[in-house]
């Protein structure tokens, strides 16, 4: 049976096959840009860092904040103390866009992650060209060769790569490819079910020096505190923050839980 991830990747793989832009030209354009803001370094500060997400909808939950204004939301997150911002740019399944990322990043001083399904070297370049400070690489969506290639390209372009895993096998692949910034997603992208015990169990196997981010399923300050106690440097939070009546206070509450 096709899964959520299969359906999403089919769209992105098809788009990548139709992309005839020369990689060399994209790399040249990306290398000419100013330096990135430093996504991974922003997560190394003492305490629990919050990566707050600009997210209009999701395949499993439907509309969350379809009429959000990216600049307004991003400013609120920054005012609450978010270390970084994550912006969904997938249009077909999450209602995001390149314009959302550019608007959000232009409104804040903190680093911004392009949250999308990276399946080609051109996608890595596009993240840099649209202004992102980090690109997402999902291990479940990539071969070992693709993962290694995209990580190397990201390093060459000066953009951080958040490498997302869901289990021990994927974690071993990420570490083997040289990932130094790892996100553990509590959401199974094949079923979209959430289990916070997954990141709690996996973080113990991640070596010291690797920046760690717990992704998905954080709904309360207690959830954030549990993940910080397990050893995570940061949490990436979308639905809870984007639907909050007061996103400034919501970010502050998550951070205060681990101060």
N, C-alpha and C positions, 0 to 999 in steps of 0.2 A: 504494500500500500504506500502511495506517495505521502511524504511527510511535509510539514510546514517548510522545513529547510530545503527539501527537494524542490518544492514549487518555487520558492524564492530564488534558489540558485539557478534554476532553469531559465528564468527571465534574465538574470545577470550574465550567465554564460552565453546566452543568445546575443545579448547586446555586445558582449566582448568580441564575439566572432564577427560582428558587423562593423567593429571599430577598425578603420583602416589608417588611422593617424600614425605616422612614424614615431616609434618610441624615442629615437634619438632627438627629435625636435622637442618633444615634451620634456625630456630630461634637461635639455639646454634651457628651456624656458623656466623650469623649476629651479635650476641652479642659479638663475639670475635674480631670484627673489630674496628679500631680506631674511635674516635668520628667524627660525621659529622661536616661540616663547619658552619652550622647555616644559613639555607635559609631564614627563617622568620626574624631573627634578622638583616640580611643584607638589608632587605627592610624597616627597621625602620629609616634609616638615613634621615636627613633633605632633602627637595626637592623631586623630583619625581625619584624613582628608575626605572631602565629599566631592565627587564628580556628579554634577547635577545635569539632568538631561532635558533637552528641548525635544518633545515628542508629541506628535499630533494624534496618532492612533497606532494600534497594533493589530496583527492578524487574529490574535486570540481574544483581545478585549474590545476591539472595535474602536469607535471614536473616544478619545480622551480629552483633547483640547484642540479640536479642529480649527478654531478661529484664533489661536494664540498669535501674539505678535512677538517674534523671536527676540527682538531687541529689548522689549519690556521684560520678558521672562528671564533672559540672560542677566539683565541688570539686577533683577530681584535676587537671583541666585548669588551673584557676586556680592551684593549687599549683605546677604546672610552668611557670607564667609566661605562659599564654595571655592575650592582650590582650582577647579577646572570645570569646563562646560563640555557636555557631549551633545551633538546635534545629529538627529537622524536625517540622512539625505536620500534614503530610499523613498521613491515616490509611489510606486505601484502598491506596496504593502504597508507602508507607514505614513504616507502622506507628506513626506519630507521633500527637501529640495536643496540644491546648491545655494539658492538665494537665502534659504533659512540660515545656513551656516554662515554665509558672508554677513548677513545682517546681525546675527548674534555676536560674531567675533568682533565686528566693528563697534559694538556697543560696550565691550568690556576690555579689561586689561589682562585677564587670566587666559591660560592656554585653552584651546578648543580641539576636541576630538571629532573627526568625521566618523560617525557611526553608520556603517554601511557594509555591504557584502563584497569585499575585495576579491576579485577573481582573475585579475590581470595586472601586468606591470603598468599599463596605462592607467588603471584605477589608482595605483599608488601615486603616480604622477599627478593625477587629477586632484587627489586629496591635498597635495602640496600647492597646486595651482589655484585651488579655490580658497586657500588661506588657512587650511587646517594645520594644527601643530602636532597632530598624531593621527595615525591611520589604524583601523581595526583589521586584524588578521584572525579569522576564525579557523582554528585547526581542523574542525570537522568538515570544513568546506574546501580544504586544500590538500593537495598531495605534498609529500615531503619536499619534492623538488620545487614546487611553487612556493611553499613556505620559506625555504632557504633563499630562493631568488628574491622574493618580495622583501624579506628582512634586509638583505644586502642592499637592495635598491633604496629602501627607506633610509638606511644609514648613509648612503651616498648622497641622498637629497637633503639630509639634515632634519628629517622628520621622525619622531618617535613612533614605534609600532607597538600597540597594545595587542598582545597575542592571547586570544581567548581559548580556554579549554573547558571541558566538561567532566573529564574523568582522568584516571591515572595514565591510561594509554596515551591520551592526547597531551597530558602534561609531559610525559617522557619525550614525545615528539617535539614539543615546543622547546624544551631544554636542550634537546639534541641539535636543534636548529640554531641555538644561540640566543634565544629570547631573554631579555633582561627586564621586561615589563610584562607581567602575566596577569590576565584577568580570569577568575574562575566564575563561570556563570552557573548560578543555581537553577536557571531555567534550561530544561532540555529542549534544544531547538528543533528536535524531531517531533516532540509531543506538546511543547510549550508548558509542560508541568513544572512547578517550582518546588525545590527541596533544599532548604538552607543547610541541611546536614552535609550536602555535597561539598560546598566550599570549606566548611569547617574541617572536614576530614582531609581534603587535599592540600590545604595550605601548609600543613606540617611537613609535607614532602618537598616544598619549594626551598631551594638553597638561600642562605643569607646573602644579601646583596641584590637579590631580585626584587623589584618593586611589585607589590601584590595588590590587586583590586578585586573586591567581591562584587559581582554583578548580579542584579535582579533579585527580587524577593524581599528587599528591605522596605518594611512598612512602618516600623516603629523605632523609637530610640533604643528599645531593648534589643531589637534585631541588630542595630548598628553596634551596640556595646558587645553583643555576643561575638560578632565578627572581628571586632578590634581585639577582644580578649584571645581569640583564636590565633591572632598574629597578622591580620591584614593591615596594610598601610592606608587603604582607601576603600570606600564603597561607591559604586555607581548606582544612582537612584533616578528612576524615570517616573513611572506612574504616580507614585506617592507624592512627588514634588510638583509635577505638572498639573495635578488635580487639586492641590492644596489651596484652600481659601487665602492663605497668607504664605506664599513660598519663601519669603524672607525668614519668617519665624520657623517654618518647617526645616529649612537648612540649619538654622541656629540650634534647633532642638536635637538634630542628629549629631552635630558637632559637640554639643554640651554633654551628650550621653557618655562621651569618652574623654572628657577634659580632666 
